[in-house]
Every structure is written in structure tokens, then in C-alpha cells.
Amino acid sequence: MHPLRSKAEEKFAKIKQQQEAALNERQKAARAEAEKTARLRGLRLAKEAADKIAAEQEAAAKAAAKKTKPPAKARAASSEKPSAVSS
């Protein structure tokens, strides 16, 4: 084998190995980013679901409280004491 050809093949092999290593590193970084994104998305969705449940419970509590309170006029009338009228 010719020494220049051998040297060129070695250089080519080294470059190819570096490219493969760089590709593997990029793929590893992309996987880590995708996993991080999936984890954060799951946390966001869980928080949104919890917030929705809390809002529904708060709305139900307000509705229940509103139903148990008498109307404002009825409260005012019941709190007024009839004056003693003597005839």
C-alpha cells in the first residue's frame, strides 16, 4: 500500500470517527431536551388539572353559600325589629 494513501485513509477514519462522536453527542443532547420537555409538559398539565379542580370546587362552594344566604331584602327585613305601637 502506498504511504500517502495509508495516511489519507487514517485521516479519513479519524474524521469519520469525530463526526460520529459529534453526531452521538447531538443525539444525546436532543434526547435529554425531549425528556426535559416531556417532564415539564407533564408537570404543567398536572398543575392545570389541579387548578381546574380547585376552581370548580371554589365555584361550587360559592354557589352553595349563595343558595344558603337569604336575599338581601329578606335579611334586612328580618333584622329590623318591629316598633312597639301602642294604641
Phi and psi restraints in degrees (range 20) as a CNS / XPLOR table:
assign (resid 1 and name C) (resid 2 and name N)
       (resid 2 and name CA) (resid 2 and name C) 1.0 -75.8 20.0 2
assign (resid 2 and name N) (resid 2 and name CA)
       (resid 2 and name C) (resid 3 and name N) 1.0 137.8 20.0 2
assign (resid 2 and name C) (resid 3 and name N)
       (resid 3 and name CA) (resid 3 and name C) 1.0 -62.0 20.0 2
assign (resid 3 and name N) (resid 3 and name CA)
       (resid 3 and name C) (resid 4 and name N) 1.0 -35.4 20.0 2
assign (resid 3 and name C) (resid 4 and name N)
       (resid 4 and name CA) (resid 4 and name C) 1.0 -67.9 20.0 2
assign (resid 4 and name N) (resid 4 and name CA)
       (resid 4 and name C) (resid 5 and name N) 1.0 -40.9 20.0 2
assign (resid 4 and name C) (resid 5 and name N)
       (resid 5 and name CA) (resid 5 and name C) 1.0 -64.1 20.0 2
assign (resid 5 and name N) (resid 5 and name CA)
       (resid 5 and name C) (resid 6 and name N) 1.0 -43.2 20.0 2
assign (resid 5 and name C) (resid 6 and name N)
       (resid 6 and name CA) (resid 6 and name C) 1.0 -60.7 20.0 2
assign (resid 6 and name N) (resid 6 and name CA)
       (resid 6 and name C) (resid 7 and name N) 1.0 -43.7 20.0 2
assign (resid 6 and name C) (resid 7 and name N)
       (resid 7 and name CA) (resid 7 and name C) 1.0 -64.5 20.0 2
assign (resid 7 and name N) (resid 7 and name CA)
       (resid 7 and name C) (resid 8 and name N) 1.0 -40.8 20.0 2
assign (resid 7 and name C) (resid 8 and name N)
       (resid 8 and name CA) (resid 8 and name C) 1.0 -65.2 20.0 2
assign (resid 8 and name N) (resid 8 and name CA)
       (resid 8 and name C) (resid 9 and name N) 1.0 -41.7 20.0 2
assign (resid 8 and name C) (resid 9 and name N)
       (resid 9 and name CA) (resid 9 and name C) 1.0 -64.4 20.0 2
assign (resid 9 and name N) (resid 9 and name CA)
       (resid 9 and name C) (resid 10 and name N) 1.0 -38.7 20.0 2
assign (resid 9 and name C) (resid 10 and name N)
       (resid 10 and name CA) (resid 10 and name C) 1.0 -64.1 20.0 2
assign (resid 10 and name N) (resid 10 and name CA)
       (resid 10 and name C) (resid 11 and name N) 1.0 -43.4 20.0 2
assign (resid 10 and name C) (resid 11 and name N)
       (resid 11 and name CA) (resid 11 and name C) 1.0 -63.5 20.0 2
assign (resid 11 and name N) (resid 11 and name CA)
       (resid 11 and name C) (resid 12 and name N) 1.0 -43.2 20.0 2
assign (resid 11 and name C) (resid 12 and name N)
       (resid 12 and name CA) (resid 12 and name C) 1.0 -61.3 20.0 2
assign (resid 12 and name N) (resid 12 and name CA)
       (resid 12 and name C) (resid 13 and name N) 1.0 -44.0 20.0 2
assign (resid 12 and name C) (resid 13 and name N)
       (resid 13 and name CA) (resid 13 and name C) 1.0 -63.1 20.0 2
assign (resid 13 and name N) (resid 13 and name CA)
       (resid 13 and name C) (resid 14 and name N) 1.0 -39.4 20.0 2
assign (resid 13 and name C) (resid 14 and name N)
       (resid 14 and name CA) (resid 14 and name C) 1.0 -66.7 20.0 2
assign (resid 14 and name N) (resid 14 and name CA)
       (resid 14 and name C) (resid 15 and name N) 1.0 -43.3 20.0 2
assign (resid 14 and name C) (resid 15 and name N)
       (resid 15 and name CA) (resid 15 and name C) 1.0 -63.7 20.0 2
assign (resid 15 and name N) (resid 15 and name CA)
       (resid 15 and name C) (resid 16 and name N) 1.0 -43.0 20.0 2
assign (resid 15 and name C) (resid 16 and name N)
       (resid 16 and name CA) (resid 16 and name C) 1.0 -62.4 20.0 2
assign (resid 16 and name N) (resid 16 and name CA)
       (resid 16 and name C) (resid 17 and name N) 1.0 -40.2 20.0 2
assign (resid 16 and name C) (resid 17 and name N)
       (resid 17 and name CA) (resid 17 and name C) 1.0 -65.2 20.0 2
assign (resid 17 and name N) (resid 17 and name CA)
       (resid 17 and name C) (resid 18 and name N) 1.0 -40.5 20.0 2
assign (resid 17 and name C) (resid 18 and name N)
       (resid 18 and name CA) (resid 18 and name C) 1.0 -64.8 20.0 2
assign (resid 18 and name N) (resid 18 and name CA)
       (resid 18 and name C) (resid 19 and name N) 1.0 -40.0 20.0 2
assign (resid 18 and name C) (resid 19 and name N)
       (resid 19 and name CA) (resid 19 and name C) 1.0 -64.9 20.0 2
assign (resid 19 and name N) (resid 19 and name CA)
       (resid 19 and name C) (resid 20 and name N) 1.0 -41.8 20.0 2
assign (resid 19 and name C) (resid 20 and name N)
       (resid 20 and name CA) (resid 20 and name C) 1.0 -64.0 20.0 2
assign (resid 20 and name N) (resid 20 and name CA)
       (resid 20 and name C) (resid 21 and name N) 1.0 -40.6 20.0 2
assign (resid 20 and name C) (resid 21 and name N)
       (resid 21 and name CA) (resid 21 and name C) 1.0 -64.4 20.0 2
assign (resid 21 and name N) (resid 21 and name CA)
       (resid 21 and name C) (resid 22 and name N) 1.0 -41.9 20.0 2
assign (resid 21 and name C) (resid 22 and name N)
       (resid 22 and name CA) (resid 22 and name C) 1.0 -65.3 20.0 2
assign (resid 22 and name N) (resid 22 and name CA)
       (resid 22 and name C) (resid 23 and name N) 1.0 -40.6 20.0 2
assign (resid 22 and name C) (resid 23 and name N)
       (resid 23 and name CA) (resid 23 and name C) 1.0 -63.1 20.0 2
assign (resid 23 and name N) (resid 23 and name CA)
       (resid 23 and name C) (resid 24 and name N) 1.0 -44.4 20.0 2
assign (resid 23 and name C) (resid 24 and name N)
       (resid 24 and name CA) (resid 24 and name C) 1.0 -61.3 20.0 2
assign (resid 24 and name N) (resid 24 and name CA)
       (resid 24 and name C) (resid 25 and name N) 1.0 -39.7 20.0 2
assign (resid 24 and name C) (resid 25 and name N)
       (resid 25 and name CA) (resid 25 and name C) 1.0 -65.3 20.0 2
assign (resid 25 and name N) (resid 25 and name CA)
       (resid 25 and name C) (resid 26 and name N) 1.0 -42.5 20.0 2
assign (resid 25 and name C) (resid 26 and name N)
       (resid 26 and name CA) (resid 26 and name C) 1.0 -64.2 20.0 2
assign (resid 26 and name N) (resid 26 and name CA)
       (resid 26 and name C) (resid 27 and name N) 1.0 -40.9 20.0 2
assign (resid 26 and name C) (resid 27 and name N)
       (resid 27 and name CA) (resid 27 and name C) 1.0 -65.5 20.0 2
assign (resid 27 and name N) (resid 27 and name CA)
       (resid 27 and name C) (resid 28 and name N) 1.0 -39.5 20.0 2
assign (resid 27 and name C) (resid 28 and name N)
       (resid 28 and name CA) (resid 28 and name C) 1.0 -63.6 20.0 2
assign (resid 28 and name N) (resid 28 and name CA)
       (resid 28 and name C) (resid 29 and name N) 1.0 -43.1 20.0 2
assign (resid 28 and name C) (resid 29 and name N)
       (resid 29 and name CA) (resid 29 and name C) 1.0 -65.3 20.0 2
assign (resid 29 and name N) (resid 29 and name CA)
       (resid 29 and name C) (resid 30 and name N) 1.0 -39.8 20.0 2
assign (resid 29 and name C) (resid 30 and name N)
       (resid 30 and name CA) (resid 30 and name C) 1.0 -65.3 20.0 2
assign (resid 30 and name N) (resid 30 and name CA)
       (resid 30 and name C) (resid 31 and name N) 1.0 -40.5 20.0 2
assign (resid 30 and name C) (resid 31 and name N)
       (resid 31 and name CA) (resid 31 and name C) 1.0 -63.5 20.0 2
assign (resid 31 and name N) (resid 31 and name CA)
       (resid 31 and name C) (resid 32 and name N) 1.0 -43.7 20.0 2
assign (resid 31 and name C) (resid 32 and name N)
       (resid 32 and name CA) (resid 32 and name C) 1.0 -63.0 20.0 2
assign (resid 32 and name N) (resid 32 and name CA)
       (resid 32 and name C) (resid 33 and name N) 1.0 -41.3 20.0 2
assign (resid 32 and name C) (resid 33 and name N)
       (resid 33 and name CA) (resid 33 and name C) 1.0 -64.5 20.0 2
assign (resid 33 and name N) (resid 33 and name CA)
       (resid 33 and name C) (resid 34 and name N) 1.0 -41.9 20.0 2
assign (resid 33 and name C) (resid 34 and name N)
       (resid 34 and name CA) (resid 34 and name C) 1.0 -65.3 20.0 2
assign (resid 34 and name N) (resid 34 and name CA)
       (resid 34 and name C) (resid 35 and name N) 1.0 -40.2 20.0 2
assign (resid 34 and name C) (resid 35 and name N)
       (resid 35 and name CA) (resid 35 and name C) 1.0 -65.2 20.0 2
assign (resid 35 and name N) (resid 35 and name CA)
       (resid 35 and name C) (resid 36 and name N) 1.0 -41.6 20.0 2
assign (resid 35 and name C) (resid 36 and name N)
       (resid 36 and name CA) (resid 36 and name C) 1.0 -63.8 20.0 2
assign (resid 36 and name N) (resid 36 and name CA)
       (resid 36 and name C) (resid 37 and name N) 1.0 -44.4 20.0 2
assign (resid 36 and name C) (resid 37 and name N)
       (resid 37 and name CA) (resid 37 and name C) 1.0 -62.2 20.0 2
assign (resid 37 and name N) (resid 37 and name CA)
       (resid 37 and name C) (resid 38 and name N) 1.0 -43.3 20.0 2
assign (resid 37 and name C) (resid 38 and name N)
       (resid 38 and name CA) (resid 38 and name C) 1.0 -63.8 20.0 2
assign (resid 38 and name N) (resid 38 and name CA)
       (resid 38 and name C) (resid 39 and name N) 1.0 -40.3 20.0 2
assign (resid 38 and name C) (resid 39 and name N)
       (resid 39 and name CA) (resid 39 and name C) 1.0 -65.1 20.0 2
assign (resid 39 and name N) (resid 39 and name CA)
       (resid 39 and name C) (resid 40 and name N) 1.0 -46.6 20.0 2
assign (resid 39 and name C) (resid 40 and name N)
       (resid 40 and name CA) (resid 40 and name C) 1.0 -65.9 20.0 2
assign (resid 40 and name N) (resid 40 and name CA)
       (resid 40 and name C) (resid 41 and name N) 1.0 -36.6 20.0 2
assign (resid 40 and name C) (resid 41 and name N)
       (resid 41 and name CA) (resid 41 and name C) 1.0 -63.7 20.0 2
assign (resid 41 and name N) (resid 41 and name CA)
       (resid 41 and name C) (resid 42 and name N) 1.0 -43.2 20.0 2
assign (resid 41 and name C) (resid 42 and name N)
       (resid 42 and name CA) (resid 42 and name C) 1.0 -61.2 20.0 2
assign (resid 42 and name N) (resid 42 and name CA)
       (resid 42 and name C) (resid 43 and name N) 1.0 -42.2 20.0 2
assign (resid 42 and name C) (resid 43 and name N)
       (resid 43 and name CA) (resid 43 and name C) 1.0 -64.4 20.0 2
assign (resid 43 and name N) (resid 43 and name CA)
       (resid 43 and name C) (resid 44 and name N) 1.0 -41.7 20.0 2
assign (resid 43 and name C) (resid 44 and name N)
       (resid 44 and name CA) (resid 44 and name C) 1.0 -63.5 20.0 2
assign (resid 44 and name N) (resid 44 and name CA)
       (resid 44 and name C) (resid 45 and name N) 1.0 -44.7 20.0 2
assign (resid 44 and name C) (resid 45 and name N)
       (resid 45 and name CA) (resid 45 and name C) 1.0 -64.2 20.0 2
assign (resid 45 and name N) (resid 45 and name CA)
       (resid 45 and name C) (resid 46 and name N) 1.0 -39.3 20.0 2
assign (resid 45 and name C) (resid 46 and name N)
       (resid 46 and name CA) (resid 46 and name C) 1.0 -64.8 20.0 2
assign (resid 46 and name N) (resid 46 and name CA)
       (resid 46 and name C) (resid 47 and name N) 1.0 -41.6 20.0 2
assign (resid 46 and name C) (resid 47 and name N)
       (resid 47 and name CA) (resid 47 and name C) 1.0 -65.3 20.0 2
assign (resid 47 and name N) (resid 47 and name CA)
       (resid 47 and name C) (resid 48 and name N) 1.0 -43.3 20.0 2
assign (resid 47 and name C) (resid 48 and name N)
       (resid 48 and name CA) (resid 48 and name C) 1.0 -61.5 20.0 2
assign (resid 48 and name N) (resid 48 and name CA)
       (resid 48 and name C) (resid 49 and name N) 1.0 -40.2 20.0 2
assign (resid 48 and name C) (resid 49 and name N)
       (resid 49 and name CA) (resid 49 and name C) 1.0 -65.6 20.0 2
assign (resid 49 and name N) (resid 49 and name CA)
       (resid 49 and name C) (resid 50 and name N) 1.0 -43.0 20.0 2
assign (resid 49 and name C) (resid 50 and name N)
       (resid 50 and name CA) (resid 50 and name C) 1.0 -64.7 20.0 2
assign (resid 50 and name N) (resid 50 and name CA)
       (resid 50 and name C) (resid 51 and name N) 1.0 -40.8 20.0 2
assign (resid 50 and name C) (resid 51 and name N)
       (resid 51 and name CA) (resid 51 and name C) 1.0 -63.8 20.0 2
assign (resid 51 and name N) (resid 51 and name CA)
       (resid 51 and name C) (resid 52 and name N) 1.0 -39.2 20.0 2
assign (resid 51 and name C) (resid 52 and name N)
       (resid 52 and name CA) (resid 52 and name C) 1.0 -64.8 20.0 2
assign (resid 52 and name N) (resid 52 and name CA)
       (resid 52 and name C) (resid 53 and name N) 1.0 -44.0 20.0 2
assign (resid 52 and name C) (resid 53 and name N)
       (resid 53 and name CA) (resid 53 and name C) 1.0 -62.7 20.0 2
assign (resid 53 and name N) (resid 53 and name CA)
       (resid 53 and name C) (resid 54 and name N) 1.0 -43.3 20.0 2
assign (resid 53 and name C) (resid 54 and name N)
       (resid 54 and name CA) (resid 54 and name C) 1.0 -63.5 20.0 2
assign (resid 54 and name N) (resid 54 and name CA)
       (resid 54 and name C) (resid 55 and name N) 1.0 -40.6 20.0 2
assign (resid 54 and name C) (resid 55 and name N)
       (resid 55 and name CA) (resid 55 and name C) 1.0 -65.8 20.0 2
assign (resid 55 and name N) (resid 55 and name CA)
       (resid 55 and name C) (resid 56 and name N) 1.0 -40.0 20.0 2
assign (resid 55 and name C) (resid 56 and name N)
       (resid 56 and name CA) (resid 56 and name C) 1.0 -64.8 20.0 2
assign (resid 56 and name N) (resid 56 and name CA)
       (resid 56 and name C) (resid 57 and name N) 1.0 -41.8 20.0 2
assign (resid 56 and name C) (resid 57 and name N)
       (resid 57 and name CA) (resid 57 and name C) 1.0 -65.7 20.0 2
assign (resid 57 and name N) (resid 57 and name CA)
       (resid 57 and name C) (resid 58 and name N) 1.0 -39.3 20.0 2
assign (resid 57 and name C) (resid 58 and name N)
       (resid 58 and name CA) (resid 58 and name C) 1.0 -65.6 20.0 2
assign (resid 58 and name N) (resid 58 and name CA)
       (resid 58 and name C) (resid 59 and name N) 1.0 -42.1 20.0 2
assign (resid 58 and name C) (resid 59 and name N)
       (resid 59 and name CA) (resid 59 and name C) 1.0 -64.0 20.0 2
assign (resid 59 and name N) (resid 59 and name CA)
       (resid 59 and name C) (resid 60 and name N) 1.0 -41.0 20.0 2
assign (resid 59 and name C) (resid 60 and name N)
       (resid 60 and name CA) (resid 60 and name C) 1.0 -64.9 20.0 2
assign (resid 60 and name N) (resid 60 and name CA)
       (resid 60 and name C) (resid 61 and name N) 1.0 -39.7 20.0 2
assign (resid 60 and name C) (resid 61 and name N)
       (resid 61 and name CA) (resid 61 and name C) 1.0 -65.4 20.0 2
assign (resid 61 and name N) (resid 61 and name CA)
       (resid 61 and name C) (resid 62 and name N) 1.0 -41.3 20.0 2
assign (resid 61 and name C) (resid 62 and name N)
       (resid 62 and name CA) (resid 62 and name C) 1.0 -65.4 20.0 2
assign (resid 62 and name N) (resid 62 and name CA)
       (resid 62 and name C) (resid 63 and name N) 1.0 -40.7 20.0 2
assign (resid 62 and name C) (resid 63 and name N)
       (resid 63 and name CA) (resid 63 and name C) 1.0 -65.1 20.0 2
assign (resid 63 and name N) (resid 63 and name CA)
       (resid 63 and name C) (resid 64 and name N) 1.0 -40.8 20.0 2
assign (resid 63 and name C) (resid 64 and name N)
       (resid 64 and name CA) (resid 64 and name C) 1.0 -66.2 20.0 2
assign (resid 64 and name N) (resid 64 and name CA)
       (resid 64 and name C) (resid 65 and name N) 1.0 -40.5 20.0 2
assign (resid 64 and name C) (resid 65 and name N)
       (resid 65 and name CA) (resid 65 and name C) 1.0 -66.7 20.0 2
assign (resid 65 and name N) (resid 65 and name CA)
       (resid 65 and name C) (resid 66 and name N) 1.0 -36.6 20.0 2
assign (resid 65 and name C) (resid 66 and name N)
       (resid 66 and name CA) (resid 66 and name C) 1.0 -67.7 20.0 2
assign (resid 66 and name N) (resid 66 and name CA)
       (resid 66 and name C) (resid 67 and name N) 1.0 -36.8 20.0 2
assign (resid 66 and name C) (resid 67 and name N)
       (resid 67 and name CA) (resid 67 and name C) 1.0 -70.2 20.0 2
assign (resid 67 and name N) (resid 67 and name CA)
       (resid 67 and name C) (resid 68 and name N) 1.0 -32.4 20.0 2
assign (resid 67 and name C) (resid 68 and name N)
       (resid 68 and name CA) (resid 68 and name C) 1.0 -81.4 20.0 2
assign (resid 68 and name N) (resid 68 and name CA)
       (resid 68 and name C) (resid 69 and name N) 1.0 -22.1 20.0 2
assign (resid 68 and name C) (resid 69 and name N)
       (resid 69 and name CA) (resid 69 and name C) 1.0 -79.4 20.0 2
assign (resid 69 and name N) (resid 69 and name CA)
       (resid 69 and name C) (resid 70 and name N) 1.0 136.1 20.0 2
assign (resid 69 and name C) (resid 70 and name N)
       (resid 70 and name CA) (resid 70 and name C) 1.0 -73.4 20.0 2
assign (resid 70 and name N) (resid 70 and name CA)
       (resid 70 and name C) (resid 71 and name N) 1.0 158.1 20.0 2
assign (resid 70 and name C) (resid 71 and name N)
       (resid 71 and name CA) (resid 71 and name C) 1.0 -58.0 20.0 2
assign (resid 71 and name N) (resid 71 and name CA)
       (resid 71 and name C) (resid 72 and name N) 1.0 160.1 20.0 2
assign (resid 71 and name C) (resid 72 and name N)
       (resid 72 and name CA) (resid 72 and name C) 1.0 -60.9 20.0 2
assign (resid 72 and name N) (resid 72 and name CA)
       (resid 72 and name C) (resid 73 and name N) 1.0 -41.5 20.0 2
assign (resid 72 and name C) (resid 73 and name N)
       (resid 73 and name CA) (resid 73 and name C) 1.0 -65.0 20.0 2
assign (resid 73 and name N) (resid 73 and name CA)
       (resid 73 and name C) (resid 74 and name N) 1.0 -40.0 20.0 2
assign (resid 73 and name C) (resid 74 and name N)
       (resid 74 and name CA) (resid 74 and name C) 1.0 -66.7 20.0 2
assign (resid 74 and name N) (resid 74 and name CA)
       (resid 74 and name C) (resid 75 and name N) 1.0 -37.7 20.0 2
assign (resid 74 and name C) (resid 75 and name N)
       (resid 75 and name CA) (resid 75 and name C) 1.0 -66.4 20.0 2
assign (resid 75 and name N) (resid 75 and name CA)
       (resid 75 and name C) (resid 76 and name N) 1.0 -41.6 20.0 2
assign (resid 75 and name C) (resid 76 and name N)
       (resid 76 and name CA) (resid 76 and name C) 1.0 -66.8 20.0 2
assign (resid 76 and name N) (resid 76 and name CA)
       (resid 76 and name C) (resid 77 and name N) 1.0 -40.8 20.0 2
assign (resid 76 and name C) (resid 77 and name N)
       (resid 77 and name CA) (resid 77 and name C) 1.0 -68.0 20.0 2
assign (resid 77 and name N) (resid 77 and name CA)
       (resid 77 and name C) (resid 78 and name N) 1.0 -38.2 20.0 2
assign (resid 77 and name C) (resid 78 and name N)
       (resid 78 and name CA) (resid 78 and name C) 1.0 -75.4 20.0 2
assign (resid 78 and name N) (resid 78 and name CA)
       (resid 78 and name C) (resid 79 and name N) 1.0 -22.7 20.0 2
assign (resid 78 and name C) (resid 79 and name N)
       (resid 79 and name CA) (resid 79 and name C) 1.0 -85.7 20.0 2
assign (resid 79 and name N) (resid 79 and name CA)
       (resid 79 and name C) (resid 80 and name N) 1.0 -18.4 20.0 2
assign (resid 79 and name C) (resid 80 and name N)
       (resid 80 and name CA) (resid 80 and name C) 1.0 -74.8 20.0 2
assign (resid 80 and name N) (resid 80 and name CA)
       (resid 80 and name C) (resid 81 and name N) 1.0 137.0 20.0 2
assign (resid 80 and name C) (resid 81 and name N)
       (resid 81 and name CA) (resid 81 and name C) 1.0 -96.0 20.0 2
assign (resid 81 and name N) (resid 81 and name CA)
       (resid 81 and name C) (resid 82 and name N) 1.0 131.8 20.0 2
assign (resid 81 and name C) (resid 82 and name N)
       (resid 82 and name CA) (resid 82 and name C) 1.0 -64.4 20.0 2
assign (resid 82 and name N) (resid 82 and name CA)
       (resid 82 and name C) (resid 83 and name N) 1.0 137.6 20.0 2
assign (resid 82 and name C) (resid 83 and name N)
       (resid 83 and name CA) (resid 83 and name C) 1.0 -79.4 20.0 2
assign (resid 83 and name N) (resid 83 and name CA)
       (resid 83 and name C) (resid 84 and name N) 1.0 145.6 20.0 2
assign (resid 83 and name C) (resid 84 and name N)
       (resid 84 and name CA) (resid 84 and name C) 1.0 -75.7 20.0 2
assign (resid 84 and name N) (resid 84 and name CA)
       (resid 84 and name C) (resid 85 and name N) 1.0 118.0 20.0 2
assign (resid 84 and name C) (resid 85 and name N)
       (resid 85 and name CA) (resid 85 and name C) 1.0 -106.5 20.0 2
assign (resid 85 and name N) (resid 85 and name CA)
       (resid 85 and name C) (resid 86 and name N) 1.0 118.5 20.0 2
assign (resid 85 and name C) (resid 86 and name N)
       (resid 86 and name CA) (resid 86 and name C) 1.0 -105.2 20.0 2
assign (resid 86 and name N) (resid 86 and name CA)
       (resid 86 and name C) (resid 87 and name N) 1.0 131.3 20.0 2
